[in-house]
Amino acid sequence: MNTKLRKISTAGVLSALIILLGLTNLGMIPCSPTVSVTLLHVPVIVGTIIEGPVVGLVTAFVFGLYSLIRAAISPAGALDPFFVNPLVSIVPRLLIAVVTWLVYSGLSRIKELPKFAGYIVSAILGALVAAFAYTILGSVEALPKTFVAGASAFVGSLLAIFFATDDKKSVVAIAAFFGSIANTVFVLSSLVVFSNGLLTKEVAILVTTTNGILEAVASIIFTTAIVIIWFGYSNRKISRINSETEE
């Protein structure tokens, strides 16, 4: 199968998976009576990592278009009618692919640096993430400042240590994390702008620090597992083709 045909097939399968997960509600994992974690963005992240930004953007567009059509036909929540606006339903989804690809391709290049340089970049990356976490968590007035500082430092340190390992899976996991966070942040930000005050900035930040983090963790687990299986299959297939060619 040539590269172009493979990309088209992958985009089609992942797009169909998004629609299937949405129609059957299998893409929603209930964590409590009031909190559910969505997995509809995972195919977008997977497609971006395994086949590149074009496939990622195609699946992201399908995700956004599905959200728009569902909001127009059968809105279920108070905020659903606002998803009829493409700036809420489609544009933020496209940014999932953009962020995922930038993080994945950027970190893949960093992994090729000498080990010492990689450690320095890992420390800088961890510090930036810690600063971002502190900014987000610090906006929630109910959280004690000591907790905010400790949690931010922990997240930043964990990410730095994780990325400093030689395991290639760390790049996939980090890209999945940021792709998922991008989905949460950009969708909620657009709702804050276009919902006429129905969703406030404070509530959006609270959702980001609860649902957003849970969705990011779920995204890491499912994306990493799928990508490992995919790359493992692809490598075995290439090896088999090469051996048959040599014979």
N, C-alpha and C positions, 0 to 999 in steps of 0.2 A: 504494500500500500504506500503510495507516494505521500510526501509530507502534506501537500495541500488537501488531498482527500482525507487524510487522517485528521487534520485540524477541523475540517467541515463535519466529519463524523463525530468527533469529540464534542464540538459545540452543540450539535444536534442532540446527542445523548444527555449532556449536562443540562441543556435547556428543558428537555422533556422531564428530567429529574426534578428540576425546580418546580415545574407546573404540577407534577405528581405529588410532591411533598406539600405543596400549597393546597391542592384540592382535597387531599386526604387528611390534612392536618398532621401527617407524620413528621412534618418539619417543625413541629412545636413540642418541646419537652416540658411538661409541667413540673416545676420545682416546689411549688406550694400552691395553696388555693388561689393566690393572687399573682403569682409570678410564673411566667413561662419563658423558656429560652427558644429562640428561633434558630433553625439550621438552614434556612432558605438561601443564605448568602454563601454557604460552604461550597456549593458547586462553582460559584463564581471564582472563589479563591483557588480551588483545585484547578480549574481550567486555566487560570492565569499562570499558575506555577508550572503545570506540566506542558502547556502548549503556547504560552506567551501572551502578550497583551491583547492581541486581536481577538483570540478566542475568549479571553477574559471579558473584553468589552461587549462581545456579542451576547454572552450568557448574562452579563450584567444588565444589558438592555432588555433582554427577555424577562429577567427578574423585575425590573422596574415597570415594564409594560404590563406584566401580570398584576402587580400591585395596583396600577392605575385602573385596569379593567375591573378588578375585584372590588375596588373602592367605588367605582361607578355603578356596578351592578348590584352588589350586596354589601353595603357598608355595615360593619358590625359595631364599631366603637365611635366615640364622640369625635375622634381625630381622623377617622377614615375618609370622610368627604374631602379633606384637604389633599389626599393622595391623588385626586383627580388632576391636580396641578403637576405637570411633568417636572417642575423644579423641586418638588417634594418626593415624587415617586421614582423618577428616572435618573435625573442628574446625580443625586447622592449614590445611587447604585453603581453608576459608571465610575465614580471615584473609588469604589472598592477595588476595582481592577487596577486603576492607576496607582493607588497606594501600595497594593500588594506587589505589583511588578517592580515599582521603584525600590521597595524594601528588599524583595527577593534578589533582584539583579544586583543591587548595590552591595548587599551582604555577601553574595556569592563572589563578587570581585574582591571584597575585603578578605575573605577566607583564603585567597590566593597569596596574600601578603606574607612576609616572613613572620614567624611566630611572635617575636617581640613586638613588632608593629601591630599584629593582631590583638595582643594584650592591651596595648595603648588604646586602640580603637574601641575595644570592648569596654574599657573603663569610661571612655568618653560617652559611648552609647548608653551605658548604665546611668551615668550622671544626667544625661538629657532626659531619659525616661523618668528618673527620680524627680527631676524638676517639673516635668509635665504632670506626674502623679500628684505632686505636692500642690500644684496650681489647681487641679481639678478637685482633689479631696478638700483642699483648704477653702473652697467655695461653699462647702456644706457647713453651715454654722453649728450644727448639732454635734459635729465631730470634734473631740479635744485636739488641740494643736500637737500635743505629744504623740497621740495616735497617728495623726496625719504625717508627722515627720518620720516616725518609726516605720509606718507602712510604706511610705515613699522610698525610704532608704532600703528597705527590705526588697521591694520590687526592683529597684535599680540594681542592687547588688546581685540579686538572683539572675536577672537578665544578663548582666556582665559576665558572671561565672558560666552561665549556660552557653553564651555565645563564644566564650573563650575556649570551650572544648573543641576537639577536632571532629566531633560528630557532625556530619552534614545535615542531620535531621534538625539541628538547632536553627539553621537558616529557614527551613520550611516552617517550623513552629513559630518563629518570630514573625515571619511574613504573614502567617495565618492570624496571629494575634493582632497585628496592626491593621490587617484587612478587615477584621471583624470590628475593631474599635472605630475604623473609618466609617463603616456602615452605621454604627450607633451614633457617632458624633455628627456626621453630615445630615442624616435623616432628622435627628432631633433639632439640629441647628436650623434646618429649613422649616421645620414645624414652628419653632419659636418665631421665625420671621413671618410666616404666612398664615398662622392659625388665629390671627387677630386677638392675641392675648390669651387664648384658651390654654396654651402650653407656655408656662413661664420658664425663664432661664433657670431658676432654682430647681424646679421640678425636673427639667431636662438633665441637669447635672446629677441630681439624685438617681435618676434612671440609669445614667451612664455608669455610675459607681456601683449599681446593683445588677440590673439586667445586663448592662454592657459588659461587665467583667465576667459574668457567668457565661454569656454568649461567646466571649473571647476564649475562655477556657474550653468550652465545648468545640469551638472552631479548631483550636490547637489539636485536640484529641482526634477528631474525625479527619481533619485535613492531613495531618501527619500520617495517620494510618493508611489513608487512601493513596497518598502520593508515594509512600514507601512501596506499597503493593504494585502501583502502576510502574514506577521506575524499575522495580525488581523484575516485573514481567517483560518490560521493554528491553532491559539488558540481556535477559535470557534469550529473547527472541532474536536480538541482534547477533548474539554469540552463535545461535543455531544457524542463522543465515550465513554467517561468515564461515562456519565449519563446513556447511554444505557446498559453499562456493569453492572452498579450497579443495574439496574432494572432486 
